[in-house]
C-alpha cells in the first residue's frame, strides 16, 4: 500500500516536470522552435483548433519558422491566430506557407523572460511540495489506521522528501539551462 502511494507520487511528479519542460520549450529564446506556435488556437470553420493539428510546423533555420497548413484556404486564419496569440511574432504568407521570422531578443526582453521562467519554476516547486503533502497525508492515514508501523512510516516519509528534493534539483537544472540559453546572444 505505501509503495502504491510512492508510485502515484512519482508519476504525479513526473507529469509536473513534463509540464514545466513543455512550457520551457515554448519560451522564445531568439531561436526558431516549432513548439513556440504549437498551441496557437486557430478558428477553423468556427471551431477553435490548435495549429499543430492544422499544419506542419518546421524550423528550416535558426530564425525562421515555416507553417504549412493542410487546408490552404485557412492561410488567413492561421496568420490571424499567430498575430492574436501575442507571441511577438509577425507572420507573412506567400499563398502556400506562412513564414515567421523569429526576432532577436533585446537585453530587456531576455531579463523579462528569465523572470518569467523563474516564476514558472517556483510554481512547479510548489506543485511538487503539494504532491509531497498529499503523499504524506496518505502515509499518516495509514499509520493512524495501524496498517503502517512507525518505522516504515518514517522511512516512507524520508523517501518522499528525497524524491521531492531530487525533483526540485531537476527543476533548478532545467531553469539554469534555459536561462543560459536565453542569455546567450
ZADO-1210 file (C-alpha; in nm, 4 decimals, padded with zeros to 6 digits):
<atoms>
<atom x="00.0000" y="00.0000" z="00.0000" code="UNK" pos="1"/>
<atom x="00.2719" y="00.2590" z="00.0826" code="UNK" pos="2"/>
<atom x="00.4510" y="00.1506" z="-00.2357" code="UNK" pos="3"/>
<atom x="00.1395" y="00.2470" z="-00.4304" code="UNK" pos="4"/>
<atom x="00.1466" y="00.5917" z="-00.2673" code="UNK" pos="5"/>
<atom x="00.5119" y="00.6231" z="-00.3699" code="UNK" pos="6"/>
<atom x="00.4333" y="00.5177" z="-00.7296" code="UNK" pos="7"/>
<atom x="00.1424" y="00.7628" z="-00.7540" code="UNK" pos="8"/>
<atom x="00.3604" y="01.0413" z="-00.6169" code="UNK" pos="9"/>
<atom x="00.6434" y="00.9609" z="-00.8601" code="UNK" pos="10"/>
<atom x="00.4022" y="00.9597" z="-01.1552" code="UNK" pos="11"/>
<atom x="00.2459" y="01.2889" z="-01.0479" code="UNK" pos="12"/>
<atom x="00.5900" y="01.4486" z="-01.0063" code="UNK" pos="13"/>
<atom x="00.6931" y="01.3221" z="-01.3500" code="UNK" pos="14"/>
<atom x="00.3838" y="01.4823" z="-01.5059" code="UNK" pos="15"/>
<atom x="00.4573" y="01.8071" z="-01.3221" code="UNK" pos="16"/>
<atom x="00.8139" y="01.8116" z="-01.4594" code="UNK" pos="17"/>
<atom x="00.6855" y="01.7290" z="-01.8094" code="UNK" pos="18"/>
<atom x="00.4526" y="02.0301" z="-01.7947" code="UNK" pos="19"/>
<atom x="00.7475" y="02.2505" z="-01.6990" code="UNK" pos="20"/>
<atom x="00.9553" y="02.1126" z="-01.9873" code="UNK" pos="21"/>
<atom x="00.6709" y="02.1815" z="-02.2322" code="UNK" pos="22"/>
<atom x="00.6386" y="02.5356" z="-02.1024" code="UNK" pos="23"/>
<atom x="01.0127" y="02.5974" z="-02.1297" code="UNK" pos="24"/>
<atom x="01.0163" y="02.4668" z="-02.4877" code="UNK" pos="25"/>
<atom x="00.7626" y="02.7344" z="-02.5806" code="UNK" pos="26"/>
<atom x="00.9635" y="03.0224" z="-02.4369" code="UNK" pos="27"/>
<atom x="01.1183" y="03.2240" z="-02.7162" code="UNK" pos="28"/>
<atom x="01.4958" y="03.2246" z="-02.6976" code="UNK" pos="29"/>
<atom x="01.5728" y="03.4077" z="-03.0199" code="UNK" pos="30"/>
<atom x="01.5972" y="03.0730" z="-03.1986" code="UNK" pos="31"/>
<atom x="01.3134" y="02.9255" z="-03.4007" code="UNK" pos="32"/>
<atom x="01.1422" y="02.6333" z="-03.2292" code="UNK" pos="33"/>
<atom x="00.8187" y="02.4802" z="-03.3634" code="UNK" pos="34"/>
<atom x="00.6904" y="02.4392" z="-03.0065" code="UNK" pos="35"/>
<atom x="00.6609" y="02.8198" z="-02.9863" code="UNK" pos="36"/>
<atom x="00.3453" y="02.8129" z="-03.2005" code="UNK" pos="37"/>
<atom x="00.2179" y="02.4553" z="-03.1482" code="UNK" pos="38"/>
<atom x="-00.0658" y="02.5554" z="-02.9188" code="UNK" pos="39"/>
<atom x="-00.1797" y="02.8679" z="-03.1036" code="UNK" pos="40"/>
<atom x="-00.5558" y="02.8320" z="-03.1382" code="UNK" pos="41"/>
<atom x="-00.6942" y="02.8860" z="-03.4898" code="UNK" pos="42"/>
<atom x="-01.0601" y="02.9493" z="-03.5719" code="UNK" pos="43"/>
<atom x="-01.1074" y="02.6565" z="-03.8112" code="UNK" pos="44"/>
<atom x="-01.4583" y="02.6741" z="-03.9577" code="UNK" pos="45"/>
<atom x="-01.5978" y="02.8022" z="-03.6278" code="UNK" pos="46"/>
<atom x="-01.4048" y="02.5558" z="-03.4094" code="UNK" pos="47"/>
<atom x="-01.1002" y="02.6539" z="-03.2051" code="UNK" pos="48"/>
<atom x="-00.8262" y="02.4103" z="-03.3067" code="UNK" pos="49"/>
<atom x="-00.4568" y="02.4041" z="-03.2202" code="UNK" pos="50"/>
<atom x="-00.2189" y="02.4959" z="-03.5005" code="UNK" pos="51"/>
<atom x="-00.0266" y="02.1692" z="-03.4746" code="UNK" pos="52"/>
<atom x="-00.3448" y="01.9854" z="-03.5783" code="UNK" pos="53"/>
<atom x="-00.3973" y="02.2079" z="-03.8819" code="UNK" pos="54"/>
<atom x="-00.0478" y="02.2445" z="-04.0221" code="UNK" pos="55"/>
<atom x="00.3055" y="02.1180" z="-04.0468" code="UNK" pos="56"/>
<atom x="00.5394" y="02.3416" z="-03.8477" code="UNK" pos="57"/>
<atom x="00.9121" y="02.3376" z="-03.9162" code="UNK" pos="58"/>
<atom x="01.2225" y="02.5424" z="-03.8401" code="UNK" pos="59"/>
<atom x="01.4449" y="02.5351" z="-04.1509" code="UNK" pos="60"/>
<atom x="01.6957" y="02.7701" z="-03.9884" code="UNK" pos="61"/>
<atom x="01.7660" y="02.9391" z="-03.6558" code="UNK" pos="62"/>
<atom x="01.5423" y="03.2431" z="-03.7116" code="UNK" pos="63"/>
<atom x="01.2616" y="03.1134" z="-03.9319" code="UNK" pos="64"/>
<atom x="00.9506" y="02.9073" z="-03.8713" code="UNK" pos="65"/>
<atom x="00.7536" y="02.7725" z="-04.1644" code="UNK" pos="66"/>
<atom x="00.3875" y="02.6803" z="-04.1145" code="UNK" pos="67"/>
<atom x="00.2289" y="02.4830" z="-04.3965" code="UNK" pos="68"/>
<atom x="-00.1484" y="02.4420" z="-04.3413" code="UNK" pos="69"/>
<atom x="-00.3056" y="02.1229" z="-04.4714" code="UNK" pos="70"/>
<atom x="-00.6022" y="02.3315" z="-04.5905" code="UNK" pos="71"/>
<atom x="-00.4691" y="02.6246" z="-04.7996" code="UNK" pos="72"/>
<atom x="-00.7983" y="02.8133" z="-04.7568" code="UNK" pos="73"/>
<atom x="-00.7087" y="02.8641" z="-04.3901" code="UNK" pos="74"/>
<atom x="-00.3923" y="03.0687" z="-04.4524" code="UNK" pos="75"/>
<atom x="-00.5555" y="03.3939" z="-04.3379" code="UNK" pos="76"/>
<atom x="-00.6991" y="03.2280" z="-04.0266" code="UNK" pos="77"/>
<atom x="-00.3559" y="03.0869" z="-03.9371" code="UNK" pos="78"/>
<atom x="-00.1898" y="03.4267" z="-03.9803" code="UNK" pos="79"/>
<atom x="-00.4612" y="03.5977" z="-03.7758" code="UNK" pos="80"/>
<atom x="-00.4296" y="03.3403" z="-03.4960" code="UNK" pos="81"/>
<atom x="-00.0496" y="03.3780" z="-03.4758" code="UNK" pos="82"/>
<atom x="-00.0853" y="03.7558" z="-03.4520" code="UNK" pos="83"/>
<atom x="-00.3648" y="03.7249" z="-03.1935" code="UNK" pos="84"/>
<atom x="-00.1539" y="03.4905" z="-02.9782" code="UNK" pos="85"/>
<atom x="00.0641" y="03.7909" z="-02.8877" code="UNK" pos="86"/>
<atom x="00.3905" y="03.5990" z="-02.9144" code="UNK" pos="87"/>
<atom x="00.5806" y="03.8909" z="-03.0613" code="UNK" pos="88"/>
<atom x="00.5913" y="03.7140" z="-03.3969" code="UNK" pos="89"/>
<atom x="00.4952" y="03.8620" z="-03.7329" code="UNK" pos="90"/>
<atom x="00.3724" y="03.6012" z="-03.9843" code="UNK" pos="91"/>
<atom x="00.3880" y="03.6540" z="-04.3614" code="UNK" pos="92"/>
<atom x="00.2062" y="03.4359" z="-04.6151" code="UNK" pos="93"/>
<atom x="00.3032" y="03.3667" z="-04.9758" code="UNK" pos="94"/>
<atom x="-00.0108" y="03.1654" z="-05.0569" code="UNK" pos="95"/>
<atom x="00.1434" y="02.8251" z="-04.9860" code="UNK" pos="96"/>
<atom x="00.3140" y="02.8640" z="-04.6492" code="UNK" pos="97"/>
<atom x="00.3267" y="03.1103" z="-04.3627" code="UNK" pos="98"/>
<atom x="00.6774" y="03.2251" z="-04.2804" code="UNK" pos="99"/>
<atom x="00.7501" y="03.3608" z="-03.9355" code="UNK" pos="100"/>
<atom x="01.0779" y="03.5408" z="-03.8776" code="UNK" pos="101"/>
<atom x="01.1837" y="03.4978" z="-03.5158" code="UNK" pos="102"/>
<atom x="01.3319" y="03.8279" z="-03.3987" code="UNK" pos="103"/>
<atom x="01.6475" y="03.8522" z="-03.1921" code="UNK" pos="104"/>
<atom x="01.5807" y="03.9218" z="-02.8265" code="UNK" pos="105"/>
<atom x="01.6688" y="04.2547" z="-02.6712" code="UNK" pos="106"/>
<atom x="01.8549" y="04.2563" z="-02.3402" code="UNK" pos="107"/>
<atom x="01.5439" y="04.3824" z="-02.1608" code="UNK" pos="108"/>
<atom x="01.3299" y="04.1035" z="-02.3109" code="UNK" pos="109"/>
<atom x="01.5931" y="03.8460" z="-02.2069" code="UNK" pos="110"/>
<atom x="01.5764" y="03.9626" z="-01.8452" code="UNK" pos="111"/>
<atom x="01.1966" y="03.9606" z="-01.8601" code="UNK" pos="112"/>
<atom x="01.1899" y="03.6041" z="-01.9949" code="UNK" pos="113"/>
<atom x="01.4348" y="03.4929" z="-01.7278" code="UNK" pos="114"/>
<atom x="01.1982" y="03.6287" z="-01.4606" code="UNK" pos="115"/>
<atom x="00.9045" y="03.4505" z="-01.6258" code="UNK" pos="116"/>
<atom x="01.0766" y="03.1120" z="-01.6293" code="UNK" pos="117"/>
<atom x="01.1961" y="03.1541" z="-01.2699" code="UNK" pos="118"/>
<atom x="00.8379" y="03.2263" z="-01.1651" code="UNK" pos="119"/>
<atom x="00.7284" y="02.9142" z="-01.3519" code="UNK" pos="120"/>
<atom x="00.9996" y="02.7176" z="-01.1693" code="UNK" pos="121"/>
<atom x="00.8655" y="02.8358" z="-00.8363" code="UNK" pos="122"/>
<atom x="00.5119" y="02.7331" z="-00.9371" code="UNK" pos="123"/>
<atom x="00.6470" y="02.3892" z="-01.0272" code="UNK" pos="124"/>
<atom x="00.8245" y="02.3563" z="-00.6932" code="UNK" pos="125"/>
<atom x="00.5020" y="02.4490" z="-00.5129" code="UNK" pos="126"/>
<atom x="00.3214" y="02.1801" z="-00.7130" code="UNK" pos="127"/>
<atom x="00.5904" y="01.9283" z="-00.6145" code="UNK" pos="128"/>
<atom x="00.5531" y="02.0202" z="-00.2483" code="UNK" pos="129"/>
<atom x="00.1764" y="01.9747" z="-00.2798" code="UNK" pos="130"/>
<atom x="00.2350" y="01.6259" z="-00.4216" code="UNK" pos="131"/>
<atom x="00.4589" y="01.5510" z="-00.1227" code="UNK" pos="132"/>
<atom x="00.1948" y="01.6824" z="00.1183" code="UNK" pos="133"/>
<atom x="-00.0733" y="01.4599" z="-00.0361" code="UNK" pos="134"/>
<atom x="00.1533" y="01.1551" z="-00.0197" code="UNK" pos="135"/>
<atom x="00.2452" y="01.2297" z="00.3426" code="UNK" pos="136"/>
<atom x="-00.1215" y="01.2692" z="00.4341" code="UNK" pos="137"/>
<atom x="-00.1925" y="00.9248" z="00.2868" code="UNK" pos="138"/>
<atom x="00.1029" y="00.7791" z="00.4799" code="UNK" pos="139"/>
<atom x="-00.0179" y="00.9474" z="00.8010" code="UNK" pos="140"/>
<atom x="-00.3629" y="00.7967" z="00.7489" code="UNK" pos="141"/>
<atom x="-00.2068" y="00.4501" z="00.7059" code="UNK" pos="142"/>
<atom x="-00.0078" y="00.4969" z="01.0245" code="UNK" pos="143"/>
<atom x="-00.3178" y="00.6095" z="01.2110" code="UNK" pos="144"/>
<atom x="-00.5132" y="00.3058" z="01.0819" code="UNK" pos="145"/>
<atom x="-00.2361" y="00.0779" z="01.2012" code="UNK" pos="146"/>
<atom x="-00.1556" y="-00.0557" z="00.8534" code="UNK" pos="147"/>
<atom x="00.1869" y="00.1094" z="00.8645" code="UNK" pos="148"/>
<atom x="00.4375" y="00.0861" z="01.1508" code="UNK" pos="149"/>
<atom x="00.6126" y="00.3909" z="01.2935" code="UNK" pos="150"/>
<atom x="00.9482" y="00.2892" z="01.1417" code="UNK" pos="151"/>
<atom x="00.8002" y="00.2181" z="00.7995" code="UNK" pos="152"/>
<atom x="00.6083" y="00.5480" z="00.8160" code="UNK" pos="153"/>
<atom x="00.9290" y="00.7375" z="00.8856" code="UNK" pos="154"/>
<atom x="01.1170" y="00.5509" z="00.6112" code="UNK" pos="155"/>
<atom x="00.8480" y="00.6256" z="00.3501" code="UNK" pos="156"/>
<atom x="00.8277" y="00.9905" z="00.4541" code="UNK" pos="157"/>
<atom x="01.2052" y="01.0166" z="00.4125" code="UNK" pos="158"/>
<atom x="01.1767" y="00.8605" z="00.0646" code="UNK" pos="159"/>
<atom x="00.9057" y="01.1109" z="-00.0193" code="UNK" pos="160"/>
<atom x="01.1200" y="01.4020" z="00.0950" code="UNK" pos="161"/>
<atom x="01.4198" y="01.2723" z="-00.1021" code="UNK" pos="162"/>
<atom x="01.2113" y="01.2324" z="-00.4182" code="UNK" pos="163"/>
<atom x="01.0878" y="01.5908" z="-00.3919" code="UNK" pos="164"/>
<atom x="01.4440" y="01.7158" z="-00.3287" code="UNK" pos="165"/>
<atom x="01.5635" y="01.5388" z="-00.6427" code="UNK" pos="166"/>
<atom x="01.2732" y="01.6750" z="-00.8476" code="UNK" pos="167"/>
<atom x="01.3444" y="02.0276" z="-00.7193" code="UNK" pos="168"/>
<atom x="01.7083" y="01.9902" z="-00.8231" code="UNK" pos="169"/>
<atom x="01.5885" y="01.8822" z="-01.1679" code="UNK" pos="170"/>
<atom x="01.3727" y="02.1954" z="-01.1861" code="UNK" pos="171"/>
<atom x="01.6718" y="02.4106" z="-01.0879" code="UNK" pos="172"/>
<atom x="01.8869" y="02.2437" z="-01.3542" code="UNK" pos="173"/>
<atom x="01.6226" y="02.2923" z="-01.6250" code="UNK" pos="174"/>
<atom x="01.5761" y="02.6588" z="-01.5339" code="UNK" pos="175"/>
<atom x="01.9502" y="02.7209" z="-01.5218" code="UNK" pos="176"/>
<atom x="01.9941" y="02.5670" z="-01.8682" code="UNK" pos="177"/>
<atom x="01.7043" y="02.7682" z="-02.0123" code="UNK" pos="178"/>
<atom x="01.8342" y="03.0907" z="-01.8519" code="UNK" pos="179"/>
<atom x="02.1756" y="03.0351" z="-02.0114" code="UNK" pos="180"/>
<atom x="02.0062" y="02.9668" z="-02.3430" code="UNK" pos="181"/>
<atom x="01.8051" y="03.2907" z="-02.3159" code="UNK" pos="182"/>
<atom x="02.1060" y="03.4988" z="-02.2129" code="UNK" pos="183"/>
<atom x="02.3248" y="03.3619" z="-02.4939" code="UNK" pos="184"/>
<atom x="02.3241" y="03.6010" z="-02.7860" code="UNK" pos="185"/>
</atoms>
